[in-house]
Amino acid sequence: MAGKLLLIGHLRFIWHELACGPIMNRNTLNLALVALLLLLVTACFCRSDRESGSVSFNSSRPSFEDPESSSTGSPNQRRDEGDFLVEHLEVSTPRYTELDQQVKNERLLESAAEQLNRALILPHDIPLRTKDCNQVNAFYSPGDRSITICYELMEHFYKIFKSVGNSDDQAYDK
């Protein structure tokens, strides 16, 4: 309940900033709305009780222990059985070599994985990868249960931030 109240507070703050702040250009507003939608979906469907799980989660179907036989409390809690894991793949396109090095040096994937691991309960490990995909995209692969973020998508966002007047450093930081 407290998490949902915190989310509502964040949503009110973001809405206030969007409505009352300086006039925003269309790309920035669209990006903010997408981020807000992602935050809302994550908050509605993901629980933050990672530290206290008493029920095992089967990937095909959740099974709950009998509340009377459970020694740790609520029968609705799931055991955290996975984490986001970072895998750095080799870059096959030379123009993404520098971008790959920046991602590694600044530990961008590792930082994202740490934040996600603190916030989400997972039934299994999920590798996070960067890759040149020949398309502007990011996707989940159910076969190996991995998330791939394409360098083309990172480059696309960089160009968007540059196009709205940000310097190279500001666009990179976004």
NUPALO-48282 format. One record per residue (C-alpha): x, y, z; residue number from 1; residue in one letter. Coordinates in Angstrom, 3 decimals. Layout:
BEGIN
<r><xx>X</xx><yy>Y</yy><zz>Z</zz><resi>NUM</resi><resn>a</resn></r>
...
This chain:
BEGIN
<r><xx>0.000</xx><yy>0.000</yy><zz>0.000</zz><resi>1</resi><resn>m</resn></r>
<r><xx>2.805</xx><yy>2.412</yy><zz>0.873</zz><resi>2</resi><resn>a</resn></r>
<r><xx>4.450</xx><yy>1.658</yy><zz>-2.476</zz><resi>3</resi><resn>g</resn></r>
<r><xx>1.277</xx><yy>2.574</yy><zz>-4.330</zz><resi>4</resi><resn>k</resn></r>
<r><xx>0.980</xx><yy>5.824</yy><zz>-2.354</zz><resi>5</resi><resn>l</resn></r>
<r><xx>4.576</xx><yy>6.622</yy><zz>-3.245</zz><resi>6</resi><resn>l</resn></r>
<r><xx>3.805</xx><yy>5.900</yy><zz>-6.902</zz><resi>7</resi><resn>l</resn></r>
<r><xx>0.782</xx><yy>8.215</yy><zz>-6.792</zz><resi>8</resi><resn>i</resn></r>
<r><xx>2.989</xx><yy>10.931</yy><zz>-5.314</zz><resi>9</resi><resn>g</resn></r>
<r><xx>5.539</xx><yy>10.454</yy><zz>-8.104</zz><resi>10</resi><resn>h</resn></r>
<r><xx>2.807</xx><yy>10.527</yy><zz>-10.737</zz><resi>11</resi><resn>l</resn></r>
<r><xx>1.386</xx><yy>13.770</yy><zz>-9.308</zz><resi>12</resi><resn>r</resn></r>
<r><xx>4.846</xx><yy>15.332</yy><zz>-9.287</zz><resi>13</resi><resn>f</resn></r>
<r><xx>5.543</xx><yy>14.285</yy><zz>-12.888</zz><resi>14</resi><resn>i</resn></r>
<r><xx>2.136</xx><yy>15.496</yy><zz>-14.053</zz><resi>15</resi><resn>w</resn></r>
<r><xx>2.676</xx><yy>18.827</yy><zz>-12.257</zz><resi>16</resi><resn>h</resn></r>
<r><xx>6.065</xx><yy>19.225</yy><zz>-13.909</zz><resi>17</resi><resn>e</resn></r>
<r><xx>4.614</xx><yy>18.415</yy><zz>-17.324</zz><resi>18</resi><resn>l</resn></r>
<r><xx>1.601</xx><yy>20.688</yy><zz>-16.930</zz><resi>19</resi><resn>a</resn></r>
<r><xx>3.183</xx><yy>23.611</yy><zz>-15.072</zz><resi>20</resi><resn>c</resn></r>
<r><xx>6.795</xx><yy>23.505</yy><zz>-16.175</zz><resi>21</resi><resn>g</resn></r>
<r><xx>8.232</xx><yy>25.279</yy><zz>-19.201</zz><resi>22</resi><resn>p</resn></r>
<r><xx>6.711</xx><yy>24.368</yy><zz>-22.544</zz><resi>23</resi><resn>i</resn></r>
<r><xx>8.205</xx><yy>21.047</yy><zz>-23.597</zz><resi>24</resi><resn>m</resn></r>
<r><xx>8.841</xx><yy>19.953</yy><zz>-27.131</zz><resi>25</resi><resn>n</resn></r>
<r><xx>6.922</xx><yy>17.013</yy><zz>-28.519</zz><resi>26</resi><resn>r</resn></r>
<r><xx>9.751</xx><yy>14.429</yy><zz>-28.335</zz><resi>27</resi><resn>n</resn></r>
<r><xx>10.491</xx><yy>15.158</yy><zz>-24.698</zz><resi>28</resi><resn>t</resn></r>
<r><xx>6.812</xx><yy>15.033</yy><zz>-23.784</zz><resi>29</resi><resn>l</resn></r>
<r><xx>6.376</xx><yy>11.721</yy><zz>-25.632</zz><resi>30</resi><resn>n</resn></r>
<r><xx>9.431</xx><yy>10.265</yy><zz>-23.899</zz><resi>31</resi><resn>l</resn></r>
<r><xx>8.121</xx><yy>11.408</yy><zz>-20.511</zz><resi>32</resi><resn>a</resn></r>
<r><xx>4.726</xx><yy>9.843</yy><zz>-21.195</zz><resi>33</resi><resn>l</resn></r>
<r><xx>6.337</xx><yy>6.537</yy><zz>-22.202</zz><resi>34</resi><resn>v</resn></r>
<r><xx>8.461</xx><yy>6.570</yy><zz>-19.037</zz><resi>35</resi><resn>a</resn></r>
<r><xx>5.372</xx><yy>7.351</yy><zz>-16.961</zz><resi>36</resi><resn>l</resn></r>
<r><xx>3.437</xx><yy>4.503</yy><zz>-18.579</zz><resi>37</resi><resn>l</resn></r>
<r><xx>6.334</xx><yy>2.081</yy><zz>-17.975</zz><resi>38</resi><resn>l</resn></r>
<r><xx>6.525</xx><yy>3.182</yy><zz>-14.335</zz><resi>39</resi><resn>l</resn></r>
<r><xx>2.784</xx><yy>2.732</yy><zz>-13.910</zz><resi>40</resi><resn>l</resn></r>
<r><xx>2.754</xx><yy>-0.744</yy><zz>-15.481</zz><resi>41</resi><resn>v</resn></r>
<r><xx>5.757</xx><yy>-1.829</yy><zz>-13.411</zz><resi>42</resi><resn>t</resn></r>
<r><xx>4.188</xx><yy>-0.532</yy><zz>-10.205</zz><resi>43</resi><resn>a</resn></r>
<r><xx>0.871</xx><yy>-2.244</yy><zz>-10.889</zz><resi>44</resi><resn>c</resn></r>
<r><xx>2.223</xx><yy>-5.661</yy><zz>-11.810</zz><resi>45</resi><resn>f</resn></r>
<r><xx>5.494</xx><yy>-5.996</yy><zz>-9.910</zz><resi>46</resi><resn>c</resn></r>
<r><xx>5.725</xx><yy>-6.340</yy><zz>-6.170</zz><resi>47</resi><resn>r</resn></r>
<r><xx>8.634</xx><yy>-5.015</yy><zz>-4.159</zz><resi>48</resi><resn>s</resn></r>
<r><xx>8.714</xx><yy>-7.633</yy><zz>-1.387</zz><resi>49</resi><resn>d</resn></r>
<r><xx>11.868</xx><yy>-9.376</yy><zz>-2.659</zz><resi>50</resi><resn>r</resn></r>
<r><xx>13.409</xx><yy>-9.831</yy><zz>0.759</zz><resi>51</resi><resn>e</resn></r>
<r><xx>10.575</xx><yy>-11.871</yy><zz>2.260</zz><resi>52</resi><resn>s</resn></r>
<r><xx>9.394</xx><yy>-14.693</yy><zz>0.046</zz><resi>53</resi><resn>g</resn></r>
<r><xx>7.975</xx><yy>-17.901</yy><zz>1.413</zz><resi>54</resi><resn>s</resn></r>
<r><xx>6.412</xx><yy>-19.537</yy><zz>-1.612</zz><resi>55</resi><resn>v</resn></r>
<r><xx>8.190</xx><yy>-21.132</yy><zz>-4.505</zz><resi>56</resi><resn>s</resn></r>
<r><xx>7.238</xx><yy>-19.978</yy><zz>-7.970</zz><resi>57</resi><resn>f</resn></r>
<r><xx>6.906</xx><yy>-22.509</yy><zz>-10.742</zz><resi>58</resi><resn>n</resn></r>
<r><xx>7.405</xx><yy>-20.957</yy><zz>-14.189</zz><resi>59</resi><resn>s</resn></r>
<r><xx>4.399</xx><yy>-22.779</yy><zz>-15.618</zz><resi>60</resi><resn>s</resn></r>
<r><xx>1.995</xx><yy>-22.116</yy><zz>-12.769</zz><resi>61</resi><resn>r</resn></r>
<r><xx>2.329</xx><yy>-20.463</yy><zz>-9.348</zz><resi>62</resi><resn>p</resn></r>
<r><xx>1.853</xx><yy>-22.773</yy><zz>-6.393</zz><resi>63</resi><resn>s</resn></r>
<r><xx>1.147</xx><yy>-21.516</yy><zz>-2.913</zz><resi>64</resi><resn>f</resn></r>
<r><xx>1.875</xx><yy>-23.193</yy><zz>0.388</zz><resi>65</resi><resn>e</resn></r>
<r><xx>-0.882</xx><yy>-23.847</yy><zz>2.866</zz><resi>66</resi><resn>d</resn></r>
<r><xx>-1.008</xx><yy>-20.759</yy><zz>5.129</zz><resi>67</resi><resn>p</resn></r>
<r><xx>-1.223</xx><yy>-22.938</yy><zz>8.233</zz><resi>68</resi><resn>e</resn></r>
<r><xx>1.951</xx><yy>-24.835</yy><zz>7.351</zz><resi>69</resi><resn>s</resn></r>
<r><xx>3.907</xx><yy>-21.755</yy><zz>6.319</zz><resi>70</resi><resn>s</resn></r>
<r><xx>6.238</xx><yy>-20.534</yy><zz>9.029</zz><resi>71</resi><resn>s</resn></r>
<r><xx>7.059</xx><yy>-17.170</yy><zz>7.466</zz><resi>72</resi><resn>t</resn></r>
<r><xx>3.645</xx><yy>-15.573</yy><zz>7.040</zz><resi>73</resi><resn>g</resn></r>
<r><xx>1.561</xx><yy>-14.581</yy><zz>4.069</zz><resi>74</resi><resn>s</resn></r>
<r><xx>0.756</xx><yy>-17.312</yy><zz>1.532</zz><resi>75</resi><resn>p</resn></r>
<r><xx>0.786</xx><yy>-14.806</yy><zz>-1.341</zz><resi>76</resi><resn>n</resn></r>
<r><xx>4.511</xx><yy>-14.112</yy><zz>-1.202</zz><resi>77</resi><resn>q</resn></r>
<r><xx>6.760</xx><yy>-15.596</yy><zz>-3.864</zz><resi>78</resi><resn>r</resn></r>
<r><xx>10.356</xx><yy>-16.641</yy><zz>-3.433</zz><resi>79</resi><resn>r</resn></r>
<r><xx>12.881</xx><yy>-14.680</yy><zz>-5.472</zz><resi>80</resi><resn>d</resn></r>
<r><xx>14.572</xx><yy>-17.320</yy><zz>-7.598</zz><resi>81</resi><resn>e</resn></r>
<r><xx>16.230</xx><yy>-15.179</yy><zz>-10.242</zz><resi>82</resi><resn>g</resn></r>
<r><xx>18.114</xx><yy>-12.027</yy><zz>-11.041</zz><resi>83</resi><resn>d</resn></r>
<r><xx>18.898</xx><yy>-9.851</yy><zz>-14.015</zz><resi>84</resi><resn>f</resn></r>
<r><xx>22.398</xx><yy>-10.849</yy><zz>-15.149</zz><resi>85</resi><resn>l</resn></r>
<r><xx>24.596</xx><yy>-8.768</yy><zz>-17.454</zz><resi>86</resi><resn>v</resn></r>
<r><xx>26.214</xx><yy>-10.395</yy><zz>-20.487</zz><resi>87</resi><resn>e</resn></r>
<r><xx>28.506</xx><yy>-8.367</yy><zz>-22.726</zz><resi>88</resi><resn>h</resn></r>
<r><xx>28.571</xx><yy>-9.726</yy><zz>-26.277</zz><resi>89</resi><resn>l</resn></r>
<r><xx>31.198</xx><yy>-8.936</yy><zz>-28.896</zz><resi>90</resi><resn>e</resn></r>
<r><xx>30.396</xx><yy>-5.993</yy><zz>-31.153</zz><resi>91</resi><resn>v</resn></r>
<r><xx>30.384</xx><yy>-6.906</yy><zz>-34.837</zz><resi>92</resi><resn>s</resn></r>
<r><xx>29.848</xx><yy>-3.385</yy><zz>-36.226</zz><resi>93</resi><resn>t</resn></r>
<r><xx>32.908</xx><yy>-1.126</yy><zz>-35.788</zz><resi>94</resi><resn>p</resn></r>
<r><xx>30.835</xx><yy>2.055</yy><zz>-35.406</zz><resi>95</resi><resn>r</resn></r>
<r><xx>29.380</xx><yy>0.696</yy><zz>-32.132</zz><resi>96</resi><resn>y</resn></r>
<r><xx>32.753</xx><yy>-0.166</yy><zz>-30.574</zz><resi>97</resi><resn>t</resn></r>
<r><xx>33.004</xx><yy>3.184</yy><zz>-28.767</zz><resi>98</resi><resn>e</resn></r>
<r><xx>29.398</xx><yy>2.976</yy><zz>-27.572</zz><resi>99</resi><resn>l</resn></r>
<r><xx>30.007</xx><yy>-0.555</yy><zz>-26.289</zz><resi>100</resi><resn>d</resn></r>
<r><xx>33.086</xx><yy>0.620</yy><zz>-24.409</zz><resi>101</resi><resn>q</resn></r>
<r><xx>31.119</xx><yy>3.479</yy><zz>-22.800</zz><resi>102</resi><resn>q</resn></r>
<r><xx>28.355</xx><yy>1.091</yy><zz>-21.727</zz><resi>103</resi><resn>v</resn></r>
<r><xx>30.955</xx><yy>-1.195</yy><zz>-20.131</zz><resi>104</resi><resn>k</resn></r>
<r><xx>33.072</xx><yy>1.560</yy><zz>-18.547</zz><resi>105</resi><resn>n</resn></r>
<r><xx>30.098</xx><yy>3.286</yy><zz>-16.953</zz><resi>106</resi><resn>e</resn></r>
<r><xx>28.524</xx><yy>-0.039</yy><zz>-15.952</zz><resi>107</resi><resn>r</resn></r>
<r><xx>25.160</xx><yy>1.038</yy><zz>-17.375</zz><resi>108</resi><resn>l</resn></r>
<r><xx>23.738</xx><yy>-2.476</yy><zz>-17.652</zz><resi>109</resi><resn>l</resn></r>
<r><xx>25.084</xx><yy>-3.479</yy><zz>-14.254</zz><resi>110</resi><resn>e</resn></r>
<r><xx>23.468</xx><yy>-0.437</yy><zz>-12.651</zz><resi>111</resi><resn>s</resn></r>
<r><xx>20.133</xx><yy>-1.150</yy><zz>-14.346</zz><resi>112</resi><resn>a</resn></r>
<r><xx>20.330</xx><yy>-4.816</yy><zz>-13.297</zz><resi>113</resi><resn>a</resn></r>
<r><xx>21.016</xx><yy>-3.876</yy><zz>-9.662</zz><resi>114</resi><resn>e</resn></r>
<r><xx>18.020</xx><yy>-1.526</yy><zz>-9.555</zz><resi>115</resi><resn>q</resn></r>
<r><xx>15.733</xx><yy>-4.078</yy><zz>-11.202</zz><resi>116</resi><resn>l</resn></r>
<r><xx>16.930</xx><yy>-6.857</yy><zz>-8.877</zz><resi>117</resi><resn>n</resn></r>
<r><xx>16.084</xx><yy>-4.735</yy><zz>-5.832</zz><resi>118</resi><resn>r</resn></r>
<r><xx>12.611</xx><yy>-3.960</yy><zz>-7.186</zz><resi>119</resi><resn>a</resn></r>
<r><xx>11.385</xx><yy>-7.212</yy><zz>-8.745</zz><resi>120</resi><resn>l</resn></r>
<r><xx>10.816</xx><yy>-10.838</yy><zz>-7.758</zz><resi>121</resi><resn>i</resn></r>
<r><xx>11.819</xx><yy>-13.142</yy><zz>-10.608</zz><resi>122</resi><resn>l</resn></r>
<r><xx>11.086</xx><yy>-16.843</yy><zz>-11.103</zz><resi>123</resi><resn>p</resn></r>
<r><xx>14.383</xx><yy>-17.320</yy><zz>-13.025</zz><resi>124</resi><resn>h</resn></r>
<r><xx>17.494</xx><yy>-15.441</yy><zz>-14.159</zz><resi>125</resi><resn>d</resn></r>
<r><xx>17.140</xx><yy>-13.023</yy><zz>-17.086</zz><resi>126</resi><resn>i</resn></r>
<r><xx>20.295</xx><yy>-12.018</yy><zz>-18.983</zz><resi>127</resi><resn>p</resn></r>
<r><xx>20.560</xx><yy>-8.372</yy><zz>-20.118</zz><resi>128</resi><resn>l</resn></r>
<r><xx>22.561</xx><yy>-7.961</yy><zz>-23.328</zz><resi>129</resi><resn>r</resn></r>
<r><xx>23.620</xx><yy>-5.243</yy><zz>-25.716</zz><resi>130</resi><resn>t</resn></r>
<r><xx>23.985</xx><yy>-6.177</yy><zz>-29.349</zz><resi>131</resi><resn>k</resn></r>
<r><xx>24.050</xx><yy>-4.712</yy><zz>-32.836</zz><resi>132</resi><resn>d</resn></r>
<r><xx>20.783</xx><yy>-5.991</yy><zz>-34.318</zz><resi>133</resi><resn>c</resn></r>
<r><xx>20.555</xx><yy>-4.132</yy><zz>-37.653</zz><resi>134</resi><resn>n</resn></r>
<r><xx>17.341</xx><yy>-2.509</yy><zz>-36.392</zz><resi>135</resi><resn>q</resn></r>
<r><xx>16.270</xx><yy>0.111</yy><zz>-33.858</zz><resi>136</resi><resn>v</resn></r>
<r><xx>14.829</xx><yy>-2.203</yy><zz>-31.223</zz><resi>137</resi><resn>n</resn></r>
<r><xx>15.026</xx><yy>-3.935</yy><zz>-27.863</zz><resi>138</resi><resn>a</resn></r>
<r><xx>13.380</xx><yy>-7.284</yy><zz>-27.321</zz><resi>139</resi><resn>f</resn></r>
<r><xx>12.726</xx><yy>-10.205</yy><zz>-25.022</zz><resi>140</resi><resn>y</resn></r>
<r><xx>13.683</xx><yy>-13.647</yy><zz>-26.296</zz><resi>141</resi><resn>s</resn></r>
<r><xx>11.504</xx><yy>-16.349</yy><zz>-24.709</zz><resi>142</resi><resn>p</resn></r>
<r><xx>13.805</xx><yy>-19.133</yy><zz>-25.959</zz><resi>143</resi><resn>g</resn></r>
<r><xx>16.700</xx><yy>-18.187</yy><zz>-23.701</zz><resi>144</resi><resn>d</resn></r>
<r><xx>14.713</xx><yy>-15.795</yy><zz>-21.484</zz><resi>145</resi><resn>r</resn></r>
<r><xx>16.937</xx><yy>-12.809</yy><zz>-22.232</zz><resi>146</resi><resn>s</resn></r>
<r><xx>16.501</xx><yy>-9.106</yy><zz>-22.917</zz><resi>147</resi><resn>i</resn></r>
<r><xx>18.545</xx><yy>-7.609</yy><zz>-25.740</zz><resi>148</resi><resn>t</resn></r>
<r><xx>19.031</xx><yy>-3.859</yy><zz>-26.110</zz><resi>149</resi><resn>i</resn></r>
<r><xx>20.191</xx><yy>-2.983</yy><zz>-29.610</zz><resi>150</resi><resn>c</resn></r>
<r><xx>22.973</xx><yy>-0.444</yy><zz>-30.130</zz><resi>151</resi><resn>y</resn></r>
<r><xx>20.825</xx><yy>0.998</yy><zz>-32.902</zz><resi>152</resi><resn>e</resn></r>
<r><xx>18.180</xx><yy>1.911</yy><zz>-30.295</zz><resi>153</resi><resn>l</resn></r>
<r><xx>20.767</xx><yy>3.614</yy><zz>-28.086</zz><resi>154</resi><resn>m</resn></r>
<r><xx>22.055</xx><yy>5.524</yy><zz>-31.112</zz><resi>155</resi><resn>e</resn></r>
<r><xx>18.476</xx><yy>6.485</yy><zz>-32.035</zz><resi>156</resi><resn>h</resn></r>
<r><xx>17.805</xx><yy>7.942</yy><zz>-28.572</zz><resi>157</resi><resn>f</resn></r>
<r><xx>21.128</xx><yy>9.781</yy><zz>-28.660</zz><resi>158</resi><resn>y</resn></r>
<r><xx>20.151</xx><yy>11.388</yy><zz>-31.988</zz><resi>159</resi><resn>k</resn></r>
<r><xx>16.732</xx><yy>12.366</yy><zz>-30.620</zz><resi>160</resi><resn>i</resn></r>
<r><xx>18.285</xx><yy>14.110</yy><zz>-27.632</zz><resi>161</resi><resn>f</resn></r>
<r><xx>20.802</xx><yy>15.836</yy><zz>-29.927</zz><resi>162</resi><resn>k</resn></r>
<r><xx>18.002</xx><yy>16.996</yy><zz>-32.249</zz><resi>163</resi><resn>s</resn></r>
<r><xx>16.269</xx><yy>18.907</yy><zz>-29.440</zz><resi>164</resi><resn>v</resn></r>
<r><xx>19.348</xx><yy>21.007</yy><zz>-28.808</zz><resi>165</resi><resn>g</resn></r>
<r><xx>21.268</xx><yy>19.045</yy><zz>-26.193</zz><resi>166</resi><resn>n</resn></r>
<r><xx>25.054</xx><yy>19.039</yy><zz>-26.310</zz><resi>167</resi><resn>s</resn></r>
<r><xx>26.912</xx><yy>15.770</yy><zz>-26.949</zz><resi>168</resi><resn>d</resn></r>
<r><xx>27.461</xx><yy>15.274</yy><zz>-23.208</zz><resi>169</resi><resn>d</resn></r>
<r><xx>23.848</xx><yy>16.090</yy><zz>-22.318</zz><resi>170</resi><resn>q</resn></r>
<r><xx>22.502</xx><yy>13.765</yy><zz>-25.029</zz><resi>171</resi><resn>a</resn></r>
<r><xx>24.785</xx><yy>10.971</yy><zz>-23.834</zz><resi>172</resi><resn>y</resn></r>
<r><xx>23.723</xx><yy>11.449</yy><zz>-20.207</zz><resi>173</resi><resn>d</resn></r>
<r><xx>20.045</xx><yy>11.105</yy><zz>-21.118</zz><resi>174</resi><resn>k</resn></r>
